[in-house]
Structure formats: C-alpha cells, structure tokens
Amino acid sequence: MKKKLVSIMLSGVMVLSLAACSGNGGGTTTSNDTSGDANQTENTSSESQPAATPVDSPLAVGTYDPATAGDVELNFGWWGNQVRDEVTKNACDYFSEVYPNITFNLNAQTWNDYWPQMQTFAASDMLPDIMQQDYAFIEQWVEAGNLLDLTPYVESGALDLSNVSPSIVDTGRSSSDGHIYAVCAGENAPALLYNKTLTDELGIEVPDNMTWDQFAELSKKIYEESGYGVIYGNTNSENPLTYYARGLGHQAFFEADGLSTSVEEMTGYYQRLLDGVSEGWMYDTNKIANVSEATIPEYPLVYGTDPSVRTWVAFAFSNQLSAYQAAAEADGIELGITSWPENNPTQANYLKPGQFFSITTDTKNPDLAVAFLNYLINDTQAGILLQAERGVPASTKVAADIADAVGEKDPTYPVIVKYLEFVAANSSPIFPSLPGYAGTVNDDAIKPTADEVLDPKPSISAEEAATKLVDSASKIAADY
C-alpha cells in the first residue's frame, strides 16, 4: 500500500529544544565496516565503556529467539552526538556478541540531517528497521503509515512494558487509534543548567522553581558582575513558549486551529524578553556566530574565551547534563541543575520522554526488530552500555539495576535521577504531540518574531510581536 509522505517541515524546526533534548553532532557509522569512512564517529569504547560480561542465557528479548532468524542485518537510525553514537554502537555490538547471526547497519546523524534523510528513505520504502523518534512528530509518522503497530507485541509479551509507567507508555500511543507505535527510550525534563562555579564565586544561590522575576534579577546581577549573559531559546524553538503557556494554565501552546495563548498573554512573554535586551543581560544570538548549530562542547555555557560571548545558563534538558559537564571540565567548571524559570513553574514543568524507538513498516524482520527493541528497553547490560544518555531508562527496573554501574562511570546520573524525582513532584502532565502545522509556525513565525525582539535595537513592541505571532499561527493552521 502506498504510504503518505510525512508533511512536517524539519529543516530548521525546533533546533534548540528538541535537538537539545537529543543532542547535536554525530555522523554516519556502520558497525560492519567503518574503516576509511570520513564521517565515522570516533569510537573509544574500549577505553570508556563497561566491558560486556559473558552471557550464559539469552538476553531479555521477549518471546522471540533471535538465534532462529538466520543471518540478518538490522538497520538502525538515530540522531545524536558522539557519546550517543558510541554507547548505541556498544549496545548493538553486545547483542551481536550474544547472537552472532545478527549484525547491524548503524546510521547516526545530526538532528538537522536525520529528518530529511528519513523522509527520503520513507519516500523510497527504505526506512531502517528501527528508527529513533521524537514526541513531537510521532503522530505524523503514524498518519503517513511509516510506523509498525506495536500493540500486538505488547499484548503477547514479545515487547515487555510491564516495568514502564502507564503514563509513559501512553506517550507512544497514537491519538487516532490508541495503539502503541513508539516506546520511550528514556525520561527527561526541561532543565536549566548553570555555571555553578561562577555563581558560587559571586556568592549567588540559584533556587529551584524560580519565578521569571527571580531569574531576571539573578541574570541582571550576574551580567553586571561578570559579563556573562543569557541566550534564551535560540529564537526558533517552541519549547520556551510552551513552557510559558503552561505556566499560564494552558496545557499546550499549539491547538488545532492556532495558539492557545491570546495576544495579551503573548505580549507579556515578549515584554520580558525586551526588558532583558534593554537591561543588557539578554542578547540576540548574532552575538555568537552559529550558536543554534553549536555542538554541546561549543555551546557558550561551556565554551568561549571572553565573558561577552559566554552564557551562565543553558535552557536544556536533563539528559544533557552529562555531555555539558564533560565539556565544562576543560575549564574546571561545575554545573548545577534546576527547573526553567516561570511564574508557575510547577504548572509549567513536565516529565518528557527523551526520545522513542519505533519499528518501521519497511522492516522485513518485524519479530526480530521487536526482540531487539525489547532488549534495548529491558536488558540490564544494554542499560549499562547505553549509559542513560537518552535519559533515565523508562523501565523502572533497569533504571534501578544500572544505578551503581552508570553512576560509577557518570557521576551526573544520580544527579539527574534526583532532579527527575523533583520534577515528578513539581510538574503537571505533558502536552499532546504537536500538530503538523507547528513546524511551519516555528520557521515562519516564532523565529522571525524572536529575531526582531532580541535584536540589540528592537524596532518592534511586545504587543506588535504578540499580534504578529498569534495571527500568523492562526493563518498557518487554517491553511494546513
């Protein structure tokens, strides 16, 4: 049956927020033959990853035995960064060690490159057997007929989700038919990562659940005393606006026919950005070349020779703490973690599925692909090898079982677990997946409006910016 093309715009959509919760960087790598590949991600697994332990019994792979599949190569695609590429390859190598008849063709891309490539593959019925998915886009891939219905596998026990919270399982369900098409790879949450070494030197304590006014006062003080500023949202992400809308009492930012927020409400959002610009501590991203394309080691929180091109915070996600902290060590910086600022942070904050794993309808080996997915979700050694890089494992059993091993390797793991416990007690349910027109709003309305507001000499008022955004979103939704 001919599948529909995925209609989302992905070239520049949500470059900060969704790429942030996912990471940047990466390159194409293949587990079978990486010699001479110019795009190969450096593999240091022999030095940096836990050694695979001998296995006397099959892995946690549900009801299907991969040994019976014959010689099969599974294709696996994801977006990520060097750390994600490395740990994912290690988990695949371990599966092949136990089942030598199964090998992998691994395709790791940057966020910006991944989605166009997957769209090209979908148009040719050549999607990988297993693909990484994002919460915002699942519904559109389901509608296009590209994702395999996993519900029968869950019901049969081939895909065991008994240790995954029902609320997390539900994030992989389609709103159209209630079936499961994706499984959460790890939990995370919006997280304000900050230069704790700097704030300690300045004698400043950063509180949890800050209001926006508290954040503005802190940022102004830090800027005046150190020269470190704030980059807020990298201009073309809907996540800060969603957070703001949720803080006002809206569950989501996008609705079927446009935005949930009024012009008056959005005027308040843009006014506080304009205030930050006029006070000097919030500057436009033109001040730092290509910041929206920066990999984590190049991001101004952890990189830059002068305070004028540094930021004291990153509006990130919890699963990024490890990569940011690793990059910060070169300058001897300790990072702290807290919630994004908002006037009602408990209402605004949420637990988010970090990414998802899906099986595509192009797979020729669905039972085997599901068995491998079950291994990624439920096997303790897989969890150790994956290092919780995509977020705290969705399986509560695996999350607990790997705590010591991962914590020994990565001291940020228990910090992230503790933060997610805090968020769980200080948050509200996540918003629905985004409608198809959201990508166009990001590119054609959110980004250009933010660029105008964050200009060092803005020529637009808060009310004008709000009207422009709300009207543009309504028109885009109507035309979608």
N, C-alpha and C positions, 0 to 999 in steps of 0.2 A: 504494500500500500504506500502510495506517495506521501511523504511527510511534508508538513508545512515548514517553511523557513522560519527560524527564530527571528522575530521582528524587533528585538531590542537593539538600541544603539549602545555600543560598548566601547567605542574608540576612546572616549575621554570620560565616561561616566563614572562618578564616584571614585576618582583616582585616589583621593586620600582615604576616605573612610573605609571602603571595602577592601582596597588594596592594603590599607593599614592593618585591618584585622587579619589580613592574609600575608602580608609581607611583600617586598619587592625583590627584584633581582631574579637570578635563575637563568638557566639556559637549557638547551636540549641535550639530553643524555640518554644513552641506551645501555642497559645492563649487559647486553650480549657483546657489544663491541664499541668501546669508547676511544680506542686508540686513534689518534690523528683527528679527532673531532674538535674543530676550532671553537665550538660553542659548549664544549664539555664543562660541567661544573667541577671544580676541584674536589677530589674525593680524599678526605683524610680520615676515613672511617677506621682504619686500622689503628690509629693513634687516639682517636677521640671518642669512640663509641664502645659500649659494653660488648664484650665478646659473646657470641652466641653459645649457649650451653648445649651439650649433647641432648638429643631428644630420644627417649625410649618409646614414646607413644605418639600417635598423630596429634597435630595441633587442634585448637578449638575451631573446627571448621564445620560444625553442624552435622547434618545427616548425609552429606555427600563426601566421598573419599576421593580427593584429587589424584591419588595414585592410579585410579581406574580410568583417568581421562586420556591416557596415551601421551604422546609428546605434543605439547601445546604451548604456544606463546601467547601470553596475555598482554594486551596493550593497556597502558595506564597513563592517564594525563592529568596534570595539575599545574596550578600557578604557585609561585612561592619565592623562595630566596635560597641562598647557598646552604643554609642549615637545613631547611626543609627538604631540599633535593637530596642531601646527604643521608638524613635519617630515613627518608622514604625508601631510598635505594637499599639501605641496610635491612629494612624490614622485608623488602622483596627478595633480597639475596638469602635471607634466612628461610623464607618459605621455599625457595628453590633448593636450599640445602636439605630440607626435610623431604621435599618432593622434587627430585632431580628431573623429573619428566616435565616440570612446569618452569618455563623461563619467561622473562618479561621484556617488553619493549617500552621503555620509560620515556615520557615526553614531558619535560619540565620547562615552563615558560614564565616570563614576567606576566603580571596582571594584564598589562596593555596588549601583549601579544597573544595571550592564551585565548581570549574570547573570539577574536577574529579567526584564529586558526580553527577553533572548534566549530564555528559557523561554516567555514569552508569544508571541514570534514563532514558536517551534518548534511550539507547540500549534496555530497557525493556518497552518502551512506557509508562513511568510513570513520565514524566516531570510534574512539578507543573503547575497549570492553568496560573499563572503569574510568569514570571521569570525576574530577572534583567539581563540586557545585557550590553556588552561593545562595544564601537565603533569599536574596532579592530577586533572583532570576529563575528559581525552580519552576514556578507556575508556568512561565513562558516556554520552558523546555518541555514540560509535560504537555502543554497545549499543542506544541509542534510535533508531538509523537516521538520524541527522541529518548525518553527515559523509560526503563522497564518497570512495570508494576511489581513491587517487592512484597506486596501483601500476602500472596500465597506462600512465599518462602518464610515469612514471619509466622504464619499460621501453622506451617508444617514443622517448624523448629529448625529448618535449614539456616535461617538467619535469626539468631537468638538476641532479642531485645529485652529480655526479662530483667536485666540489671540496668536498664536505661529508664530514666524517669518518663512516665507517660507524657508529661508536658513537653519534654524534649523530643520524644518520638513523634508527637503531633506536629512539630515544626517541619518534618519531612513529608507531611501529608498534603495532597492536593486539595485545594478548596472546592474544586469542581466535582470530584467523585469520592473524596475521603480516603483514597488509597495512598499507600506509602510508596514514594518514589525516590527517597533520599534518606540517608542515615547520617546523623550528626557525627562528625569526626572529632569534635571537642568543643567544650563550652568556654566562652569568654565573656567579656563585658566591656563597655566603654571604660577607659582608664586614663586618667591624667597622670602621665609620667613626668616627673620633675627632677631637676638637678638638686638633690638633697644636700650635696656638698656645698653648693652655693648658698642655699637657704640657711644651712647651719652656720656658715661663715658670717652671714648677715644677721644672725640671731632671729630668724623668722621661722615660725612654726606654721606648717601648712595643714589646716584642719581637714577632716573628712566632711563630706556633704556640704561643701562650701556653697554659699549663695553667689550669684553673679556679682553683687556689690562687694562681697568679701574678696572675690577673685580679682576684681578690678583694682581694689585698694592694694592688694598684695603685688599685683603686676606693676602698678604705678610706683610703688616703693622700691621694688627690685630694679626697675628700669632706672630710676633716679640714682640709686646707689651703686649699680653695677654696669648699666648699659645694656643688659640683656632684655630683649623684648618678647613679644608674643606673636606667633603666626597662628591664626585661628581658622582652621578648616580648609586651608589651601584653596579656598574660594569656590571650588566646583563640586562640593560634596553635600549631599542632602542630610548626612547624619547629624551635624550640629543643629540644623533646622528641625529635624525630627525630635531631637532631644529637647529643644526649646518648646516645640508644640506640645510634647508630652508633659512638660513641666506646667503648661497652662491648663492641662486637663484633657487634651485631645489624646486619644490612644495612638494615633498615627499622624503623619504630616500629609500624606497623599490619600485622597479619597477617589471614588470612581469618576467624579466629574470635576476634579480640581483639588485645591488645597483645603485642608481642614481649618486653617487659620484665616482670620479676617485681615483686611488692610490695617486696621487699628492695631491688631496684635503684631503683625509683621513690622509695623512702624517702630514698636518697642524693640524688636530684635535689631533692626538696622541702626536705631539711635544709639544703642550701647556700643556698636562697632564704631560708629562715627565718633563717639566720645573717646574711645580708646585711641583712635587715629589722632584726634586733636590733642590728646594728652601725651602723645609720642610713644607710648609703650606698645601699641598695636600698629604694625606696619604692613604695607602690601607686599606680596611675595616677589615683586620685581626687585626688591632689595637684595634678594638672594637668588641668583640665577638658577633656573630649572629646579626649584625646590620641590615642585609637585612630582618630578621624575626621580628625585633623590632616593637612593637606597638607604637603608637604615644607617649604615656606617657613615653616610654622607649627610645625614639629616642634621639641621642646626642645633638640635638638643645635644648632640654628642660630637659635632664637627664644626670647625671654624677657628681661624687664628685670631679673631678680634671680636670683642663683645657686641659690636654693632651688627654682626652677622650671626649672632647666636640667639637662641631662644631658651628660656628657663623651663619651658614645658613642651610637651607634645600631646595633642589630643589624639590618643591612640587607643589600642585595645589591649586587654590584659595579657593575651598570649604573645604580645610583642616585647614584654619586659625583658625576657631572656636575651633577645637579639640586641636590644638597645643597651642593656647592661654590659654585654660583651664588648660592644663598640665603645662604651664610655670608659672602659678600664684603661684605655691608652692614655687618657688624661687624668686618671686616678679619680674619676667621678663616681659617686654612689648615687643611684637613682631611688626616688621614692615613688609610691603609687597611691592614688586616691581617686575619688569619683570626679567626673566632669562637673564644673560649677553650673548651678541652675537654681532658680528661686524656690523650686520644689524638687530637690534632687531625688528624693525617694520616689516620687511620681514619675520623674523623667527617666531614671535609670532602669536597666533591664539586663537579664542574662540573655546572651545571644549564642546560637550555635555557630561555632567558629567557622567551620566550613562543613560541607557534606560530601559523602561519597555516594555516587549513583552508578547503576549499571545501565548501559545504553541499549537501545533496541537494535543496534547494529552488531551486538555481540553474537558470535556463533557458538559460544560456550556459556550459556547463562547459568547453568548449575555450578560450573567451576568458578565463574566470576563471583557468584554469591558466596561460595565457600571461601574464596579469598577475602571478600568483604567481611564475612563473619570473623575471619582470623584477625583482620585489622581492628575490629571493634572489640573482640572478646579475648584475644590471646594475651597473656601477661608478658611474654617475651616480646611480642610485637609492640606492646605498650612501652616497654623499656627501650626498645630500639627507636621508636618514634619520638621518644623524649618529650611527649606532651607539647610538641612545638606548635601543633594546630589548636591547642587549648587543652584544658583538663579533660581527660577521656570521658566520653559520655557514659560509659559503663562505670557505675559506682564501684564495682568490684575491682576492675582494672585500675581505676584511679587510686584506690587504697593499696592494692598489691604492688604498684610500681613506686609508691611514695619514697621509700628508702633509697632504692636504686637510682631513681631520677634525681631525687634531692641531693644525693652524694655527687652526682655529675653536674647538676644545675641547681645552685642554691636559691634561684628565684622560684623554683617550683612550689615549695611550701608557702612562699610569699603570695604567689598567685592563688593558690588554693584558699589561703586565709582571706584574700581580697574577695574572691568569689563567694565565700561564706558571708562576708559583709554585704555584698550586693544582694544575695538571696534574701537577706533580712531587710534590705533597704531599697526595694525596687517594686515595679509593677510588671504585669505580663508584657511580653514583646509585642510589637505591632505586627499586622499581617504582612505577607510578602508584597513587594511593590507592584503596582500596576504597570503595564507595558509602556505607558507614555512617560514614565518617570525619567527614563534615560534622556529623552529629548528635553524635558524640563531642566535637567542638570546642565546639559550642554548649551541650551538656547536661552535659559532664563536665570538659573541660580548663579552660574559662573559669571556672565557679563554684569549682572547686577552687583555681585560681590566685588568684582574688579573696580566698578565705579565707586562703591562705598569705601573700599580700602585704599583707594588712591591717596597719596600723601596730601593732595589738594583736591578733595572730592568736590564735584560740581553738581551733586545730586543730594536732595534732602532725604531724610529717613522715610517720610511719607511718600515721596515720589518713588523711591526704591521699592517700598512695600506694594504700592499700586502696580508698578511695572511687573513685579513677580507674580502677584495674585492674578492679574489679568492675563498675563502670558500663560500661566499654568492652566487656567480655565480654557483658553483658546486651544492650547495644545491637546488637552484632554478631549475637547469636543471634536477635534479633527482626527483623533487617533483611530 
